[in-house]
Amino acid sequence: MKKIKEMQKKPEAMPQITPEMIENMRRILEAEGMLYYKEGGLYLPTEKGWKLLMEIKPTKEEIIAWGDEKIIANDTIKFGVTKSSQIENFTIGVKANKSANELSNEIKNILKQAGKVEITIEVEGIKDKISAFGSPALKITDKEKIIVRKDDKIDDATIAILSDKSANELRKELLEKLKNPKNKILLIIESK
């Protein structure tokens, strides 16, 4: 009787899986030998592969920085935050709680898989969203800064490239809020 009741349970709802998630997972599973190729160009996961696929969840990391009256944020190529108080034309926040080197290994691995990421900048309830991409060439080792770039140049502080916005393209209301040293700046990096 117990076995019949177990069989009658409703199946669990499937999570929403995006094409990008499938492609990233295909690469991972293939590298781990968890896929086999079938005639006609079809990759089929083994049982172990399907289990791994279902465990994948979007990854998210938060960085906290602070405003400063000297922030000008007029760079046309990049934006970033720094752990120090030193401000450059791309700086949108100072006294950050993390540098590129201090990001979690989980987010670093996702950034190095060349997947799409979304970066949300929030200050005093005003938000701006930026789309960018990771790259296998990323170093993510800088101990002071985190930088997101519109071009594909990479240095130790670069965490994402080919973004759709630079410092001077952020919402004007947001840029004004960055100039107040009392304002907390929240950067959220999410895999997409």
Phi and psi restraints in degrees (value plus and minus 20) as a CYANA .aco file:
   2 LYS   PHI     -81.0   -41.0
   2 LYS   PSI     -60.6   -20.6
   3 LYS   PHI     -83.8   -43.8
   3 LYS   PSI     -57.3   -17.3
   4 ILE   PHI     -85.2   -45.2
   4 ILE   PSI     -63.3   -23.3
   5 LYS   PHI     -82.6   -42.6
   5 LYS   PSI     -60.2   -20.2
   6 GLU   PHI     -82.6   -42.6
   6 GLU   PSI     -58.4   -18.4
   7 MET   PHI     -91.0   -51.0
   7 MET   PSI     -44.6    -4.6
   8 GLN   PHI    -106.8   -66.8
   8 GLN   PSI     -26.7    13.3
   9 LYS   PHI     -79.9   -39.9
   9 LYS   PSI     123.1   163.1
  10 LYS   PHI     -90.6   -50.6
  10 LYS   PSI     122.8   162.8
  11 PRO   PHI     -87.8   -47.8
  11 PRO   PSI     129.0   169.0
  12 GLU   PHI     -88.7   -48.7
  12 GLU   PSI     128.2   168.2
  13 ALA   PHI     -87.1   -47.1
  13 ALA   PSI     120.1   160.1
  14 MET   PHI    -100.1   -60.1
  14 MET   PSI     119.4   159.4
  15 PRO   PHI     -91.2   -51.2
  15 PRO   PSI     137.9   177.9
  16 GLN   PHI     -93.3   -53.3
  16 GLN   PSI     103.0   143.0
  17 ILE   PHI    -134.8   -94.8
  17 ILE   PSI     105.1   145.1
  18 THR   PHI    -110.5   -70.5
  18 THR   PSI     139.6   179.6
  19 PRO   PHI     -78.5   -38.5
  19 PRO   PSI     -56.6   -16.6
  20 GLU   PHI     -84.2   -44.2
  20 GLU   PSI     -59.7   -19.7
  21 MET   PHI     -83.0   -43.0
  21 MET   PSI     -61.0   -21.0
  22 ILE   PHI     -85.5   -45.5
  22 ILE   PSI     -64.8   -24.8
  23 GLU   PHI     -83.5   -43.5
  23 GLU   PSI     -64.6   -24.6
  24 ASN   PHI     -82.2   -42.2
  24 ASN   PSI     -61.8   -21.8
  25 MET   PHI     -87.5   -47.5
  25 MET   PSI     -57.3   -17.3
  26 ARG   PHI     -78.0   -38.0
  26 ARG   PSI     -65.5   -25.5
  27 ARG   PHI     -81.7   -41.7
  27 ARG   PSI     -64.1   -24.1
  28 ILE   PHI     -85.0   -45.0
  28 ILE   PSI     -68.8   -28.8
  29 LEU   PHI     -83.8   -43.8
  29 LEU   PSI     -59.9   -19.9
  30 GLU   PHI     -84.0   -44.0
  30 GLU   PSI     -62.6   -22.6
  31 ALA   PHI     -84.0   -44.0
  31 ALA   PSI     -50.5   -10.5
  32 GLU   PHI    -110.6   -70.6
  32 GLU   PSI     -18.4    21.6
  33 GLY   PHI      52.5    92.5
  33 GLY   PSI       7.4    47.4
  34 MET   PHI    -122.1   -82.1
  34 MET   PSI     -13.4    26.6
  35 LEU   PHI    -144.1  -104.1
  35 LEU   PSI     132.2   172.2
  36 TYR   PHI    -150.6  -110.6
  36 TYR   PSI     131.5   171.5
  37 TYR   PHI    -113.0   -73.0
  37 TYR   PSI     114.5   154.5
  38 LYS   PHI    -136.1   -96.1
  38 LYS   PSI     131.3   171.3
  39 GLU   PHI     -69.6   -29.6
  39 GLU   PSI     121.0   161.0
  40 GLY   PHI      73.7   113.7
  40 GLY   PSI     -13.5    26.5
  41 GLY   PHI      64.3   104.3
  41 GLY   PSI       2.4    42.4
  42 LEU   PHI    -124.0   -84.0
  42 LEU   PSI     108.5   148.5
  43 TYR   PHI    -116.1   -76.1
  43 TYR   PSI     110.3   150.3
  44 LEU   PHI    -139.3   -99.3
  44 LEU   PSI     104.8   144.8
  45 PRO   PHI     -91.2   -51.2
  45 PRO   PSI     126.8   166.8
  46 THR   PHI     -95.1   -55.1
  46 THR   PSI     155.0   195.0
  47 GLU   PHI     -78.3   -38.3
  47 GLU   PSI     -62.8   -22.8
  48 LYS   PHI     -81.5   -41.5
  48 LYS   PSI     -59.6   -19.6
  49 GLY   PHI     -83.2   -43.2
  49 GLY   PSI     -62.6   -22.6
  50 TRP   PHI     -83.2   -43.2
  50 TRP   PSI     -60.7   -20.7
  51 LYS   PHI     -81.6   -41.6
  51 LYS   PSI     -62.7   -22.7
  52 LEU   PHI     -84.9   -44.9
  52 LEU   PSI     -61.8   -21.8
  53 LEU   PHI     -77.7   -37.7
  53 LEU   PSI     -61.5   -21.5
  54 MET   PHI     -93.9   -53.9
  54 MET   PSI     -38.2     1.8
  55 GLU   PHI    -104.8   -64.8
  55 GLU   PSI     -33.6     6.4
  56 ILE   PHI     -89.4   -49.4
  56 ILE   PSI     109.9   149.9
  57 LYS   PHI    -149.8  -109.8
  57 LYS   PSI     132.7   172.7
  58 PRO   PHI     -77.6   -37.6
  58 PRO   PSI     124.6   164.6
  59 THR   PHI    -126.4   -86.4
  59 THR   PSI     124.2   164.2
  60 LYS   PHI    -161.0  -121.0
  60 LYS   PSI     121.9   161.9
  61 GLU   PHI    -159.4  -119.4
  61 GLU   PSI     119.1   159.1
  62 GLU   PHI    -134.4   -94.4
  62 GLU   PSI     118.8   158.8
  63 ILE   PHI    -145.1  -105.1
  63 ILE   PSI     115.9   155.9
  64 ILE   PHI    -130.9   -90.9
  64 ILE   PSI     112.4   152.4
  65 ALA   PHI    -156.6  -116.6
  65 ALA   PSI     159.1   199.1
  66 TRP   PHI    -150.0  -110.0
  66 TRP   PSI     134.1   174.1
  67 GLY   PHI     -93.7   -53.7
  67 GLY   PSI     151.3   191.3
  68 ASP   PHI    -178.0  -138.0
  68 ASP   PSI     119.1   159.1
  69 GLU   PHI     -83.3   -43.3
  69 GLU   PSI     -38.4     1.6
  70 LYS   PHI    -108.9   -68.9
  70 LYS   PSI     -22.8    17.2
  71 ILE   PHI     -86.0   -46.0
  71 ILE   PSI     107.5   147.5
  72 ILE   PHI    -131.8   -91.8
  72 ILE   PSI     -48.5    -8.5
  73 ALA   PHI      23.1    63.1
  73 ALA   PSI      37.0    77.0
  74 ASN   PHI    -135.1   -95.1
  74 ASN   PSI      -6.8    33.2
  75 ASP   PHI     -87.9   -47.9
  75 ASP   PSI     120.3   160.3
  76 THR   PHI    -119.5   -79.5
  76 THR   PSI     -19.2    20.8
  77 ILE   PHI    -137.2   -97.2
  77 ILE   PSI     -51.0   -11.0
  78 LYS   PHI    -170.9  -130.9
  78 LYS   PSI     150.6   190.6
  79 PHE   PHI    -165.5  -125.5
  79 PHE   PSI     139.8   179.8
  80 GLY   PHI    -193.2  -153.2
  80 GLY   PSI     154.1   194.1
  81 VAL   PHI    -144.1  -104.1
  81 VAL   PSI     141.0   181.0
  82 THR   PHI    -155.5  -115.5
  82 THR   PSI     130.1   170.1
  83 LYS   PHI     -96.2   -56.2
  83 LYS   PSI     -42.2    -2.2
  84 SER   PHI    -107.5   -67.5
  84 SER   PSI    -191.4  -151.4
  85 SER   PHI    -123.7   -83.7
  85 SER   PSI     -18.4    21.6
  86 GLN   PHI     -94.0   -54.0
  86 GLN   PSI     107.6   147.6
  87 ILE   PHI    -131.7   -91.7
  87 ILE   PSI     112.2   152.2
  88 GLU   PHI    -136.3   -96.3
  88 GLU   PSI     155.4   195.4
  89 ASN   PHI     -88.6   -48.6
  89 ASN   PSI     -34.7     5.3
  90 PHE   PHI    -115.3   -75.3
  90 PHE   PSI     -28.5    11.5
  91 THR   PHI     -87.8   -47.8
  91 THR   PSI     109.7   149.7
  92 ILE   PHI    -136.3   -96.3
  92 ILE   PSI     -23.5    16.5
  93 GLY   PHI    -185.8  -145.8
  93 GLY   PSI     126.8   166.8
  94 VAL   PHI    -140.2  -100.2
  94 VAL   PSI     151.1   191.1
  95 LYS   PHI      32.9    72.9
  95 LYS   PSI      21.2    61.2
  96 ALA   PHI     -85.8   -45.8
  96 ALA   PSI     129.4   169.4
  97 ASN   PHI    -102.0   -62.0
  97 ASN   PSI     -27.4    12.6
  98 LYS   PHI    -165.5  -125.5
  98 LYS   PSI     130.6   170.6
  99 SER   PHI    -128.4   -88.4
  99 SER   PSI     157.3   197.3
 100 ALA   PHI     -76.5   -36.5
 100 ALA   PSI     -63.7   -23.7
 101 ASN   PHI     -81.1   -41.1
 101 ASN   PSI     -48.0    -8.0
 102 GLU   PHI    -112.4   -72.4
 102 GLU   PSI     -17.4    22.6
 103 LEU   PHI     -86.5   -46.5
 103 LEU   PSI     135.2   175.2
 104 SER   PHI     -84.4   -44.4
 104 SER   PSI     131.4   171.4
 105 ASN   PHI     -80.3   -40.3
 105 ASN   PSI     -53.5   -13.5
 106 GLU   PHI     -80.6   -40.6
 106 GLU   PSI     -68.3   -28.3
 107 ILE   PHI     -92.1   -52.1
 107 ILE   PSI     -55.6   -15.6
 108 LYS   PHI     -80.6   -40.6
 108 LYS   PSI     -64.0   -24.0
 109 ASN   PHI     -82.1   -42.1
 109 ASN   PSI     -60.9   -20.9
 110 ILE   PHI     -86.0   -46.0
 110 ILE   PSI     -62.1   -22.1
 111 LEU   PHI     -83.3   -43.3
 111 LEU   PSI     -54.8   -14.8
 112 LYS   PHI     -99.5   -59.5
 112 LYS   PSI     -26.0    14.0
 113 GLN   PHI    -109.0   -69.0
 113 GLN   PSI     -16.8    23.2
 114 ALA   PHI      47.5    87.5
 114 ALA   PSI       2.4    42.4
 115 GLY   PHI    -100.3   -60.3
 115 GLY   PSI     149.4   189.4
 116 LYS   PHI    -100.8   -60.8
 116 LYS   PSI     118.8   158.8
 117 VAL   PHI    -147.1  -107.1
 117 VAL   PSI     133.9   173.9
 118 GLU   PHI    -138.1   -98.1
 118 GLU   PSI     110.9   150.9
 119 ILE   PHI    -134.6   -94.6
 119 ILE   PSI     103.0   143.0
 120 THR   PHI    -126.7   -86.7
 120 THR   PSI     110.8   150.8
 121 ILE   PHI    -131.5   -91.5
 121 ILE   PSI     106.6   146.6
 122 GLU   PHI    -151.2  -111.2
 122 GLU   PSI     110.5   150.5
 123 VAL   PHI    -159.6  -119.6
 123 VAL   PSI     102.6   142.6
 124 GLU   PHI      30.2    70.2
 124 GLU   PSI      22.3    62.3
 125 GLY   PHI      62.1   102.1
 125 GLY   PSI     -25.0    15.0
 126 ILE   PHI    -117.3   -77.3
 126 ILE   PSI     109.5   149.5
 127 LYS   PHI    -141.5  -101.5
 127 LYS   PSI     132.0   172.0
 128 ASP   PHI    -159.5  -119.5
 128 ASP   PSI     120.8   160.8
 129 LYS   PHI    -134.4   -94.4
 129 LYS   PSI     118.5   158.5
 130 ILE   PHI    -147.2  -107.2
 130 ILE   PSI     113.9   153.9
 131 SER   PHI    -121.1   -81.1
 131 SER   PSI     119.6   159.6
 132 ALA   PHI    -172.7  -132.7
 132 ALA   PSI    -200.0  -160.0
 133 PHE   PHI    -152.8  -112.8
 133 PHE   PSI     129.4   169.4
 134 GLY   PHI    -103.8   -63.8
 134 GLY   PSI    -196.0  -156.0
 135 SER   PHI    -181.0  -141.0
 135 SER   PSI     123.7   163.7
 136 PRO   PHI     -81.8   -41.8
 136 PRO   PSI     -39.8     0.2
 137 ALA   PHI    -101.8   -61.8
 137 ALA   PSI     -28.6    11.4
 138 LEU   PHI     -81.6   -41.6
 138 LEU   PSI     120.2   160.2
 139 LYS   PHI    -117.0   -77.0
 139 LYS   PSI     -63.9   -23.9
 140 ILE   PHI      32.7    72.7
 140 ILE   PSI      30.3    70.3
 141 THR   PHI    -142.0  -102.0
 141 THR   PSI     -24.6    15.4
 142 ASP   PHI     -82.5   -42.5
 142 ASP   PSI     119.4   159.4
 143 LYS   PHI    -118.8   -78.8
 143 LYS   PSI     -14.7    25.3
 144 GLU   PHI    -144.7  -104.7
 144 GLU   PSI     -56.8   -16.8
 145 LYS   PHI    -143.6  -103.6
 145 LYS   PSI     142.7   182.7
 146 ILE   PHI    -150.9  -110.9
 146 ILE   PSI     106.2   146.2
 147 ILE   PHI    -150.1  -110.1
 147 ILE   PSI     119.2   159.2
 148 VAL   PHI    -138.9   -98.9
 148 VAL   PSI     112.0   152.0
 149 ARG   PHI    -140.7  -100.7
 149 ARG   PSI     129.0   169.0
 150 LYS   PHI    -100.3   -60.3
 150 LYS   PSI     -49.1    -9.1
 151 ASP   PHI    -111.8   -71.8
 151 ASP   PSI    -186.3  -146.3
 152 ASP   PHI    -132.1   -92.1
 152 ASP   PSI      -2.0    38.0
 153 LYS   PHI     -90.9   -50.9
 153 LYS   PSI     120.3   160.3
 154 ILE   PHI    -147.9  -107.9
 154 ILE   PSI     110.4   150.4
 155 ASP   PHI    -150.7  -110.7
 155 ASP   PSI    -194.5  -154.5
 156 ASP   PHI     -81.7   -41.7
 156 ASP   PSI     -47.6    -7.6
 157 ALA   PHI    -110.6   -70.6
 157 ALA   PSI     -33.2     6.8
 158 THR   PHI     -89.3   -49.3
 158 THR   PSI     106.5   146.5
 159 ILE   PHI    -131.7   -91.7
 159 ILE   PSI     -35.8     4.2
 160 ALA   PHI    -177.8  -137.8
 160 ALA   PSI     130.8   170.8
 161 ILE   PHI    -148.6  -108.6
 161 ILE   PSI     153.7   193.7
 162 LEU   PHI      34.4    74.4
 162 LEU   PSI      20.4    60.4
 163 SER   PHI     -93.8   -53.8
 163 SER   PSI     140.3   180.3
 164 ASP   PHI    -111.2   -71.2
 164 ASP   PSI     -18.8    21.2
 165 LYS   PHI    -167.2  -127.2
 165 LYS   PSI     131.3   171.3
 166 SER   PHI    -135.6   -95.6
 166 SER   PSI    -197.3  -157.3
 167 ALA   PHI     -76.2   -36.2
 167 ALA   PSI     -65.0   -25.0
 168 ASN   PHI     -96.2   -56.2
 168 ASN   PSI     -25.1    14.9
 169 GLU   PHI    -121.9   -81.9
 169 GLU   PSI     -18.1    21.9
 170 LEU   PHI     -90.9   -50.9
 170 LEU   PSI     139.0   179.0
 171 ARG   PHI     -74.5   -34.5
 171 ARG   PSI     114.9   154.9
 172 LYS   PHI     -80.6   -40.6
 172 LYS   PSI     -58.9   -18.9
 173 GLU   PHI     -81.9   -41.9
 173 GLU   PSI     -56.9   -16.9
 174 LEU   PHI     -87.8   -47.8
 174 LEU   PSI     -65.6   -25.6
 175 LEU   PHI     -78.0   -38.0
 175 LEU   PSI     -58.9   -18.9
 176 GLU   PHI     -83.9   -43.9
 176 GLU   PSI     -59.7   -19.7
 177 LYS   PHI     -86.8   -46.8
 177 LYS   PSI     -47.6    -7.6
 178 LEU   PHI     -86.6   -46.6
 178 LEU   PSI     -39.0     1.0
 179 LYS   PHI    -104.7   -64.7
 179 LYS   PSI     -21.7    18.3
 180 ASN   PHI    -119.2   -79.2
 180 ASN   PSI      97.0   137.0
 181 PRO   PHI     -83.2   -43.2
 181 PRO   PSI     -36.7     3.3
 182 LYS   PHI    -105.4   -65.4
 182 LYS   PSI     -30.4     9.6
 183 ASN   PHI    -106.2   -66.2
 183 ASN   PSI     106.9   146.9
 184 LYS   PHI    -102.9   -62.9
 184 LYS   PSI     114.2   154.2
 185 ILE   PHI    -131.0   -91.0
 185 ILE   PSI     106.7   146.7
 186 LEU   PHI    -131.2   -91.2
 186 LEU   PSI     102.5   142.5
 187 LEU   PHI    -128.7   -88.7
 187 LEU   PSI     106.7   146.7
 188 ILE   PHI    -138.6   -98.6
 188 ILE   PSI     102.6   142.6
 189 ILE   PHI    -125.4   -85.4
 189 ILE   PSI     103.4   143.4
 190 GLU   PHI    -149.0  -109.0
 190 GLU   PSI     117.9   157.9
 191 SER   PHI     -97.2   -57.2
 191 SER   PSI     125.2   165.2
